[in-house]
Amino acid sequence: MTELFEPTRLGSLELKNRFIRSATWEGIAEDDGHINDEILALYENLAKGGAAALITGYAFVIEEEQPSPKMFGAYDDSFIDAYKPLTQIVHDNDSTIMLQLAYGGSFTWFNTKEREIWGPSAVTNKISGVTPKEMTQENIQRLIAAFGDAARRAMESGFDGVELHAGHGYLLNQFLSPFFNQRGDAYGGSSENRARIISDIFDDMRKKTAPDFPLLVKLNCSDFMGPKGFTFEECKALCTTLDEKGIAAVEISGGPVFKAPRTEKETTFQVSLPADDSYFSEYAKEIARSIEAPVILVGGNRSMETMEKLLEETDISFFSLCRPILCEPDIINKWHADKTVTPRCTACGKCFTPTGNSCIQNREKAPQKE
Ligand SMILES: Cc1cc2nc3c(=O)[nH]c(=O)nc-3n(C[C@H](O)[C@H](O)[C@H](O)COP(=O)(O)O)c2cc1C
């Protein structure tokens, strides 16, 4: 019987169990995206918490495009040495770490008036109110190269892999969506064309990293916008393409997950997701059946019983968690000791604050530290 707490492989990586901390923007990096002692302490604590792999909060790959304040950066070679203490501290504490790479695009609230924001087409994002500039061919080629260079930097600084963020309404997700992508060139139109930028980024990251360096992708199983958005059928097709190219794992999420601030005064925003257990499992199950690469299920993983059942009855290989780990960084160790433990996270989604994201239950204390 396959077990949640058994060593296993993810591409070339040995993992001590099947739990992953899913990408979580902490909002405590330096303004230019570099790390600091607070981040080192946070990741040391996360590494000690029991997850086999930690996926960082999203990192911006083009210096002028920073979708959120105090997020990680990966846009120039200064990050190679700068990240070494982070990867080292995680390895020293028996875990592994992957850098998540992203371009926010019009789904962003940070300094939107002061920067040029790219989109597949100039379609206004109704959640943020931002109308991006339609990317030229040159912009697209620059972005592809920027992701490839960031992946190389990640490898050189000791990360165990990188994850491309192509979900949650950000730029790469918008390329996949016929609503946001109305291009008439090779990057728009058919499903295959809308997915081309992701394939091209994968190829560039592969070219610039070692052949066995794990490259992962996070995708929406669906945008839940009907035929106007990226559909489940299209997600399955893209997973097959990426599988054939050698993707190390696919993390299956879904839909636009954030609610925007509703008034000018309200600076925080909320995650808007169901509180049910493992709520994208039906989609992840079907994808896992159709591809060779391991599937990571994210979203609402709260019950050991549900995850054990999914592991036993489906081909899903890994379970990633964000909010429960934000609330209790050692929830994985607690489950290892007693699988009946109920996480304290109630999936309330009120994790965001302007001075660092944290669980509302721990607010009086430092972010993500109990
Ligand atoms: C505070 C916070 C920050 C997040 N930051 C990221 C991020 O940087 N990249 C990403 O792909 N997802 C991000 N997410 C989404 C989570 O990775 C995850 O997909 C979602 O919260 C559902 O999982 P959960 O039910 O375990 O929280 C974030 C979520 C929260 C609550």
Ligand as a Chemical Component Dictionary entry (heavy atoms), coordinates in Angstrom:
data_LIG
# 
_chem_comp.id                   LIG 
_chem_comp.type                 NON-POLYMER 
_chem_comp.pdbx_formal_charge   0 
_chem_comp.three_letter_code    LIG 
# 
loop_
_chem_comp_atom.comp_id 
_chem_comp_atom.atom_id 
_chem_comp_atom.alt_atom_id 
_chem_comp_atom.type_symbol 
_chem_comp_atom.charge 
_chem_comp_atom.model_Cartn_x 
_chem_comp_atom.model_Cartn_y 
_chem_comp_atom.model_Cartn_z 
_chem_comp_atom.pdbx_ordinal 
LIG C1  C1  C 0 -1.348 34.098 1.757  1  
LIG C2  C2  C 0 -1.387 33.313 0.464  2  
LIG C3  C3  C 0 -0.386 33.498 -0.466 3  
LIG C4  C4  C 0 -0.389 32.740 -1.644 4  
LIG N1  N1  N 0 0.624  32.904 -2.540 5  
LIG C5  C5  C 0 0.674  32.125 -3.639 6  
LIG C6  C6  C 0 1.777  32.215 -4.538 7  
LIG O1  O1  O 0 2.712  32.999 -4.373 8  
LIG N2  N2  N 0 1.748  31.387 -5.616 9  
LIG C7  C7  C 0 0.733  30.495 -5.834 10 
LIG O2  O2  O 0 0.794  29.734 -6.804 11 
LIG N3  N3  N 0 -0.292 30.386 -5.003 12 
LIG C8  C8  C 0 -0.347 31.162 -3.915 13 
LIG N4  N4  N 0 -1.375 31.017 -3.038 14 
LIG C9  C9  C 0 -2.377 29.947 -3.274 15 
LIG C10 C10 C 0 -1.941 28.659 -2.556 16 
LIG O3  O3  O 0 -0.702 28.153 -3.019 17 
LIG C11 C11 C 0 -3.011 27.546 -2.738 18 
LIG O4  O4  O 0 -3.114 27.227 -4.103 19 
LIG C12 C12 C 0 -4.376 27.934 -2.177 20 
LIG O5  O5  O 0 -4.253 28.688 -0.979 21 
LIG C13 C13 C 0 -5.217 26.683 -1.863 22 
LIG O6  O6  O 0 -4.549 25.801 -1.000 23 
LIG P1  P1  P 0 -4.918 25.694 0.582  24 
LIG O7  O7  O 0 -6.365 25.290 0.671  25 
LIG O8  O8  O 0 -3.981 24.656 1.114  26 
LIG O9  O9  O 0 -4.699 27.045 1.160  27 
LIG C14 C14 C 0 -1.426 31.791 -1.885 28 
LIG C15 C15 C 0 -2.440 31.647 -0.934 29 
LIG C16 C16 C 0 -2.434 32.386 0.223  30 
LIG C17 C17 C 0 -3.514 32.164 1.236  31 
# 
loop_
_chem_comp_bond.comp_id 
_chem_comp_bond.atom_id_1 
_chem_comp_bond.atom_id_2 
_chem_comp_bond.value_order 
_chem_comp_bond.pdbx_ordinal 
LIG C1  C2  SING 1  
LIG C2  C3  SING 2  
LIG C2  C16 DOUB 3  
LIG C3  C4  DOUB 4  
LIG C4  N1  SING 5  
LIG C4  C14 SING 6  
LIG N1  C5  DOUB 7  
LIG C5  C6  SING 8  
LIG C5  C8  SING 9  
LIG C6  O1  DOUB 10 
LIG C6  N2  SING 11 
LIG N2  C7  SING 12 
LIG C7  O2  DOUB 13 
LIG C7  N3  SING 14 
LIG N3  C8  DOUB 15 
LIG C8  N4  SING 16 
LIG N4  C9  SING 17 
LIG N4  C14 SING 18 
LIG C9  C10 SING 19 
LIG C10 O3  SING 20 
LIG C10 C11 SING 21 
LIG C11 O4  SING 22 
LIG C11 C12 SING 23 
LIG C12 O5  SING 24 
LIG C12 C13 SING 25 
LIG C13 O6  SING 26 
LIG O6  P1  SING 27 
LIG P1  O7  DOUB 28 
LIG P1  O8  SING 29 
LIG P1  O9  SING 30 
LIG C14 C15 DOUB 31 
LIG C15 C16 SING 32 
LIG C16 C17 SING 33 
# 
